[in-house]
Amino acid sequence: MQIGIIREEKIPADKRVAFTPEQCKSIKEQFGVELVVQSSKVRSFPDELYVQQGIQIVDGVSDCDVLFGVKEVPVELLIPGKTYFFFSHTIKKQAHNKKLMKALLEKNITMVDYECLTNKAGERILGFGRYAGVVGTYNAMLAYGQRFGLYELKPANKCVDRAELEKELKKVKLPPIKIVFTGGGRVASGTLEILNTLGIKSVSPEEFLTLHFDEPVYTQLHADHHYHRKDDGRFDMHELMQHPERYRAVFVPYTKVADVFISCHFWDPKAEKLFAKEDIQAPDFTLKVIADITCDIDGSVPSTIRSSTIEEPLYGYDIASGKETLPFEDSSITIMAVDNLPCELPRDASTDFGYALIEKVLPCLTGNDPDQIIERAMICRGGELTEKFLYLKDYVS
């Protein structure tokens, strides 16, 4: 088997990679496979770092059997008959990738989507979510400091790596504010890492809502804290996932005591929004900064009216009109809604992702896959949709 690491060609450029130079060397030694890396001028790890590890740099990867990337491969660059691993962003019938899905079938490509790699319990086994949480929470602190003139942080994408980012965090001096964040997965774990690095005190949701503190505090909300059944107020996670329409959001009380909200939770469009635009206009609405890491446009966080960019991560949401304004107006909420946050720390995010691939996926690719981890993540093969993804038939017809 020959593995190829492809360069990222999607615009805007993405500096991440599936495997770092050291990981590529380890893969060759551990799994006994041939491995080459396609030359790239944008990758956060320059070609020479791969050469130093004994990895061959090539212009083309048509001789490879399996190709690993990160973002979607432009349709015109897909090589027929190959096995690809990348985030295809097709499984929700995303309109902008319809041509990509058609091309995967027309070119007899075997498409393994990272998003669909799961364990037997159906839980995702890898992703960039942790670093979305890390960078998104850093950006929330950057936004708060700028809004109130308390301190200035270097943009995350200007930091060489996470070590420099954490050095920047030493500048953060917060008044006794309250920070609330939602979620319990990888994104939330990244948020926790930054809040704990800052030494901010953790309190329970009940304490958060009812008590006054003379230091900054945060609370973490899981789904049962912000969704209850409409009929009897109870909660069942499985039911919420299967029938979100049966649940009502009970998040509004937190908007009346919190200063900063960091959104890290998964949201189903059939579920209620966490709060309404009318709630934002209430006189006791206290949120000044919202970092929507999940970045669902007009989704669970109604003030997210568009995604922002790494270069300009912040904008304002005018409370009265619901329209965009400058990010630090007194009459607005400061919004952070960058939709590609891990790209701001591409080296660290790539390293984290690559280790997970080596541990959980490569053994299944190069040896036995008794739990069918790769099989379950295979969207198409030999010009046909696999059984699990036949629901995409009308999407590509």
GUKOL-443288 format. One record per residue (C-alpha): x negated, y, z; residue in one letter. Coordinates in pm, 1 decimal, decimal comma, m for minus. Layout:
N
        x        y        z rest
        X        Y        Z    A
...
END
This chain:
397
        x        y        z rest
      0,0      0,0      0,0    M
   m123,2    347,0    m85,0    Q
     24,6    639,3    105,1    I
     20,2    994,1    m25,0    G
     63,2   1312,1    178,9    I
    225,2   1558,8    m57,8    I
    184,2   1935,6    m49,7    R
    487,4   2142,8     37,8    E
    618,9   2313,0   m275,2    E
    948,8   2453,7   m156,3    K
    972,8   2833,7   m141,3    I
    922,2   2997,1    105,6    P
    600,0   2812,1    175,3    A
    590,6   2574,0    470,4    D
    254,6   2519,8    641,8    K
    354,0   2198,7    819,7    R
    242,1   1849,0    721,0    V
    352,5   1497,5    813,7    A
      5,7   1395,3    938,6    F
   m296,5   1591,3   1062,0    T
   m650,5   1507,9    942,3    P
   m731,3   1309,0   1257,7    E
   m402,2   1120,5   1229,6    Q
   m472,9   1028,3    866,7    C
   m806,0    876,7    968,1    K
   m632,7    685,4   1247,9    S
   m365,9    553,9   1007,8    I
   m626,5    413,6    769,8    K
   m809,2    241,6   1054,3    E
   m503,4    119,4   1243,4    Q
   m283,0      1,4    957,7    F
   m539,6    m86,3    689,3    G
   m373,0    119,0    415,9    V
   m513,6    349,6    151,9    E
   m423,6    713,5    210,3    L
   m481,0   1030,0      7,5    V
   m381,0   1391,0     60,1    V
   m261,5   1620,8   m215,5    Q
   m459,8   1944,2   m225,7    S
   m280,2   2246,3    m78,1    S
   m367,3   2612,9    m29,8    K
    m84,5   2681,1    217,3    V
   m109,9   2387,6    458,0    R
   m213,1   2486,4    811,0    S
   m487,2   2220,9    795,6    F
   m721,6   2312,2    505,0    P
   m836,1   2043,4    262,1    D
  m1188,6   2045,1    405,8    E
  m1062,5   1928,5    746,2    L
   m924,7   1615,0    579,1    Y
  m1250,8   1562,1    390,1    V
  m1439,7   1581,3    720,0    Q
  m1230,1   1287,1    841,4    Q
  m1312,5   1083,7    531,2    G
   m976,8   1142,3    360,0    I
   m972,6   1182,1    m16,9    Q
   m817,4   1501,4   m154,7    I
   m635,6   1460,2   m487,5    V
   m446,1   1679,7   m730,3    D
   m178,3   1422,9   m809,1    G
    m17,4   1141,8   m611,8    V
    144,9    940,3   m889,6    S
    m71,0    637,3   m802,0    D
     72,7    620,3   m449,0    C
    351,7    386,9   m341,3    D
    489,7    589,6    m49,2    V
    493,3    968,6    m25,0    L
    531,0   1168,1    294,9    F
    636,2   1533,8    300,4    G
    831,4   1764,7    529,3    V
   1079,2   1982,7    339,4    K
   1280,3   1901,1     26,7    E
   1074,9   1824,2   m284,7    V
   1167,1   2043,4   m584,9    P
   1364,8   1835,3   m833,2    V
   1116,2   1883,6  m1117,9    E
    830,4   1748,9   m904,3    L
    996,5   1423,6   m795,2    L
    803,4   1119,9   m923,8    I
   1034,3    841,7  m1050,5    P
   1033,1    506,9   m876,3    G
    854,6    618,8   m560,5    K
    951,2    589,1   m194,7    T
    977,6    930,9    m30,1    Y
    999,7   1037,4    333,9    F
   1116,3   1396,0    397,3    F
   1408,5   1598,9    529,7    F
   1648,1   1590,5    232,9    S
   1929,3   1795,9    390,6    H
   2186,3   1608,2    182,8    T
   2369,4   1387,6    433,0    I
   2618,3   1662,3    522,5    K
   2686,0   1723,2    151,3    K
   2492,6   2049,6    157,2    Q
   2590,2   2231,1   m161,5    A
   2243,6   2375,3   m224,8    H
   2088,2   2025,4   m242,3    N
   2342,8   1857,2   m467,5    K
   2097,5   1865,5   m759,5    K
   1832,2   1705,8   m541,0    L
   2060,1   1416,4   m445,3    M
   2152,1   1357,4   m809,1    K
   1786,2   1360,7   m910,0    A
   1693,6   1107,2   m641,3    L
   1944,9    866,9   m793,6    L
   1858,7    941,7  m1155,7    E
   1487,7    886,7  m1091,3    K
   1537,9    556,3   m905,7    N
   1377,7    694,9   m593,5    I
   1396,3    528,9   m253,3    T
   1478,6    816,9    m17,5    M
   1413,7    774,1    355,5    V
   1540,8   1077,1    545,6    D
   1364,2   1164,7    870,8    Y
   1693,8   1291,2   1009,7    E
   1841,5    942,3    976,9    C
   1563,1    751,5   1151,0    L
   1729,8    621,3   1465,9    T
   1691,3    353,3   1729,4    N
   1945,6     76,4   1784,1    K
   2154,4    309,4   2001,0    A
   2184,9    553,9   1712,3    G
   1955,8    815,8   1870,2    E
   1716,0   1007,5   1646,4    R
   1357,0    903,4   1704,6    I
   1169,9   1202,9   1566,5    L
   1208,2   1563,0   1457,6    G
   1064,8   1911,2   1496,6    F
   1325,2   2012,6   1755,6    G
   1083,2   2037,5   2047,0    R
    884,0   2309,8   1877,9    Y
   1199,5   2486,1   1767,2    A
   1278,1   2511,1   2138,9    G
    927,2   2625,5   2228,5    V
    911,8   2900,0   1967,0    V
   1276,3   3002,5   1997,8    G
   1243,2   3055,8   2372,5    T
    917,5   3245,5   2325,8    Y
   1100,7   3468,0   2076,8    N
   1378,5   3522,6   2331,1    A
   1120,1   3650,9   2578,6    M
    963,1   3866,5   2306,0    L
   1305,2   4013,7   2226,4    A
   1386,5   4090,5   2589,8    Y
   1053,0   4260,6   2644,5    G
   1093,2   4475,7   2334,1    Q
   1453,2   4566,2   2404,3    R
   1378,7   4703,1   2749,9    F
   1022,7   4824,4   2689,1    G
    878,4   4589,8   2950,9    L
    593,2   4424,2   2757,5    Y
    477,1   4338,2   2405,1    E
    411,0   3983,9   2286,9    L
    222,6   3882,5   1974,7    K
    464,1   3716,8   1725,6    P
    442,2   3339,9   1758,3    A
    335,6   3298,2   1395,6    N
     35,3   3522,5   1463,7    K
    m86,2   3288,0   1737,5    C
   m343,6   3032,0   1625,8    V
   m180,3   2758,5   1830,5    D
     30,2   2692,6   2136,6    R
   m261,5   2760,2   2369,3    A
   m276,1   3118,5   2245,6    E
    102,6   3145,7   2267,0    L
     95,6   3042,4   2632,3    E
   m181,9   3294,6   2695,0    K
     51,4   3562,6   2556,6    E
    322,9   3450,5   2798,5    L
    109,4   3575,0   3087,5    K
    216,7   3926,1   2982,8    K
    582,6   3849,3   3060,6    V
    707,8   4032,3   3369,7    K
   1081,0   3987,3   3412,0    L
   1322,1   4161,1   3648,9    P
   1574,1   3939,7   3836,7    P
   1767,0   3840,1   3523,2    I
   1974,0   3529,0   3458,3    K
   1896,5   3301,5   3161,5    I
   2138,9   3030,4   3049,7    V
   2065,2   2766,2   2787,3    F
   2268,0   2480,4   2644,7    T
   2163,8   2133,9   2533,4    G
   1976,7   1830,0   2654,2    G
   1780,5   1706,0   2353,7    G
   1443,9   1784,3   2194,8    R
   1520,8   2151,5   2140,4    V
   1623,3   2195,6   2502,1    A
   1307,7   2015,6   2617,7    S
   1098,7   2276,6   2435,3    G
   1297,5   2554,3   2600,2    T
   1239,6   2396,7   2941,7    L
    866,0   2380,9   2879,0    E
    844,3   2756,2   2816,2    I
   1072,7   2857,6   3104,3    L
    873,2   2639,0   3340,8    N
    544,8   2775,3   3204,5    T
    676,0   3119,3   3297,7    L
    748,3   2994,5   3647,6    G
   1115,2   3091,4   3631,8    I
   1328,5   2933,6   3902,4    K
   1584,7   2669,3   3805,0    S
   1929,6   2687,5   3965,0    V
   2246,6   2483,3   3926,3    S
   2529,1   2609,2   3704,0    P
   2741,1   2666,6   4014,7    E
   2469,9   2874,3   4181,2    E
   2414,7   3062,5   3857,8    F
   2779,7   3166,1   3840,5    L
   2830,2   3258,8   4203,8    T
   2505,5   3374,4   4360,9    L
   2282,5   3680,4   4333,2    H
   1905,5   3632,3   4305,8    F
   1614,7   3867,9   4361,8    D
   1401,2   3689,6   4099,8    E
   1460,1   3567,2   3742,4    P
   1644,1   3234,3   3724,3    V
   1768,2   2994,9   3459,0    Y
   2028,1   2722,1   3438,6    T
   2067,3   2438,9   3189,9    Q
   2414,6   2346,4   3067,8    L
   2494,9   2004,1   2928,5    H
   2807,9   1941,2   2725,2    A
   3021,9   1868,4   3032,0    D
   2948,3   2218,7   3162,8    H
   3082,6   2400,9   2859,2    H
   3346,0   2164,4   2712,7    Y
   3650,0   2012,1   2889,3    H
   3941,0   1812,6   2755,5    R
   4233,6   2032,3   2660,8    K
   4494,4   1812,5   2830,4    D
   4347,7   1724,1   3169,7    D
   4013,0   1905,6   3194,6    G
   3810,8   1585,8   3211,9    R
   3503,2   1500,2   3004,2    F
   3387,7   1200,2   2805,4    D
   3075,8   1238,8   2591,7    M
   3167,0    964,6   2346,2    H
   3511,8   1112,9   2293,0    E
   3367,2   1461,0   2246,8    L
   3137,6   1331,0   1972,8    M
   3418,3   1143,2   1801,0    Q
   3701,9   1391,3   1856,6    H
   3565,6   1739,8   1935,7    P
   3903,5   1889,1   1846,4    E
   4042,0   1746,7   2172,2    R
   3813,0   1971,6   2376,4    Y
   3815,1   2339,6   2468,5    R
   3511,3   2554,9   2537,5    A
   3469,0   2676,5   2897,2    V
   3150,0   2875,6   2846,3    F
   3294,1   3226,5   2882,5    V
   3221,9   3261,4   3259,6    P
   2850,7   3244,7   3181,3    Y
   2880,4   3539,8   2942,3    T
   2991,6   3749,2   3239,6    K
   2681,4   3689,0   3454,6    V
   2394,0   3598,9   3218,1    A
   2151,0   3841,8   3055,7    D
   1993,0   3600,0   2807,4    V
   2152,1   3302,6   2629,4    F
   1944,8   3040,2   2446,1    I
   2150,0   2802,3   2232,7    S
   1991,5   2457,2   2195,1    C
   2293,1   2227,9   2165,3    H
   2436,5   2034,0   1873,0    F
   2765,3   2175,3   1746,7    W
   3033,1   2006,0   1537,3    D
   3233,7   2244,7   1315,2    P
   3551,0   2075,2   1441,5    K
   3468,8   2191,7   1795,3    A
   3566,0   2526,9   1943,6    E
   3314,6   2808,3   1944,4    K
   3155,6   2869,3   2284,0    L
   3315,3   3211,7   2295,8    F
   3508,8   3441,6   2062,7    A
   3432,5   3781,7   1916,5    K
   3702,8   3916,8   2146,4    E
   3507,3   3785,1   2446,6    D
   3205,0   3984,5   2332,3    I
   3414,6   4302,2   2346,0    Q
   3525,6   4237,7   2703,7    A
   3397,6   4503,6   2948,0    P
   3236,5   4240,1   3170,1    D
   3037,7   4071,7   2889,6    F
   2674,3   4090,2   3007,6    T
   2459,5   3915,1   2744,1    L
   2191,3   4142,1   2598,7    K
   1977,3   3886,3   2412,7    V
   2097,9   3571,7   2235,0    I
   1843,8   3330,3   2088,9    A
   2044,7   3094,9   1868,1    D
   1791,8   2820,6   1801,2    I
   2055,1   2594,6   1644,9    T
   2137,7   2877,2   1402,9    C
   2481,5   2769,8   1280,5    D
   2605,5   3072,1   1088,4    I
   2937,7   3182,1   1240,1    D
   2923,3   2858,5   1436,0    G
   2937,9   2793,6   1808,0    S
   2776,8   3136,0   1868,5    V
   2993,4   3387,2   1677,1    P
   2733,9   3664,8   1696,3    S
   2506,4   3465,8   1463,7    T
   2622,1   3629,5   1141,6    I
   2311,2   3535,3    943,9    R
   1980,3   3361,5    990,7    S
   1675,1   3577,6   1048,9    S
   1320,3   3529,4    924,6    T
    981,1   3465,2   1078,9    I
    868,2   3806,2    956,7    E
   1178,5   3983,4   1095,9    E
   1319,8   3753,2   1364,7    P
   1555,4   4000,3   1534,6    L
   1868,3   4191,6   1438,4    Y
   2150,7   4355,8   1625,1    G
   2514,9   4251,9   1654,6    Y
   2733,3   4556,6   1708,3    D
   2977,1   4474,2   1987,7    I
   3259,2   4696,0   1862,9    A
   3250,6   4617,6   1491,4    S
   3097,7   4270,1   1481,8    G
   2860,3   4389,1   1209,8    K
   2484,4   4386,7   1187,2    E
   2291,8   4678,9   1326,6    T
   1941,8   4755,7   1451,7    L
   1821,4   4502,1   1711,1    P
   1783,9   4729,1   2015,4    F
   2087,4   4958,1   2006,0    E
   2260,0   5002,6   2343,3    D
   2588,8   4911,0   2176,1    S
   2455,7   4584,5   2035,4    S
   2334,6   4238,4   2133,3    I
   1982,2   4149,6   2022,2    T
   2003,4   3833,9   1809,3    I
   1722,2   3588,3   1731,6    M
   1833,3   3335,4   1469,9    A
   1524,5   3214,1   1284,0    V
   1617,3   2889,1   1109,7    D
   1264,8   2749,5   1061,4    N
   1110,4   2811,8   1402,5    L
    860,5   2519,1   1405,5    P
    686,5   2681,7   1106,6    C
    560,3   2951,5   1343,4    E
    332,4   2698,2   1515,7    L
    267,7   2462,7   1221,6    P
    m40,0   2289,8   1362,3    R
    113,8   2198,4   1696,1    D
    448,8   2104,4   1541,5    A
    279,1   1885,1   1279,3    S
     64,6   1710,9   1542,2    T
    368,0   1635,0   1757,4    D
    567,5   1506,8   1459,6    F
    281,9   1298,1   1319,8    G
    224,7   1112,9   1646,4    Y
    593,4   1019,3   1658,2    A
    576,4    890,0   1299,4    L
    268,9    680,8   1376,3    I
    421,3    532,4   1690,4    E
    776,7    468,7   1577,1    K
    789,4    448,6   1197,6    V
    461,1    337,5   1041,5    L
    464,1     m3,6   1215,7    P
    803,1    m64,3   1051,8    C
    672,3     45,1    711,9    L
    351,3   m157,8    713,6    T
    473,4   m463,8    902,7    G
    802,1   m593,8   1033,6    N
   1110,6   m381,8   1090,1    D
   1336,7   m611,3   1296,5    P
   1558,8   m322,8   1408,2    D
   1597,5   m198,8   1047,0    Q
   1488,6    151,2   1143,9    I
   1378,5    237,1    790,0    I
   1668,0     51,6    628,2    E
   1923,3    257,1    824,9    R
   1755,6    581,2    715,4    A
   1746,2    486,6    347,4    M
   1993,9    707,1    162,3    I
   1938,4    556,4   m181,0    C
   1736,9    285,1   m355,1    R
   1710,8    175,1   m715,9    G
   1940,9    446,7   m844,1    G
   2222,4    360,2   m603,7    E
   2344,2    494,5   m272,2    L
   2297,3    247,0     11,8    T
   2607,8    117,2    185,9    E
   2581,6    352,7    484,1    K
   2572,7    656,8    255,4    F
   2838,8    562,7      2,3    L
   3044,3    853,7    139,4    Y
   2813,0   1078,9    m66,9    L
   2950,8    934,5   m389,7    K
   3192,0   1221,4   m451,5    D
   2914,2   1466,2   m360,7    Y
   2700,7   1347,9   m655,2    V
   2974,5   1251,0   m900,2    S
END
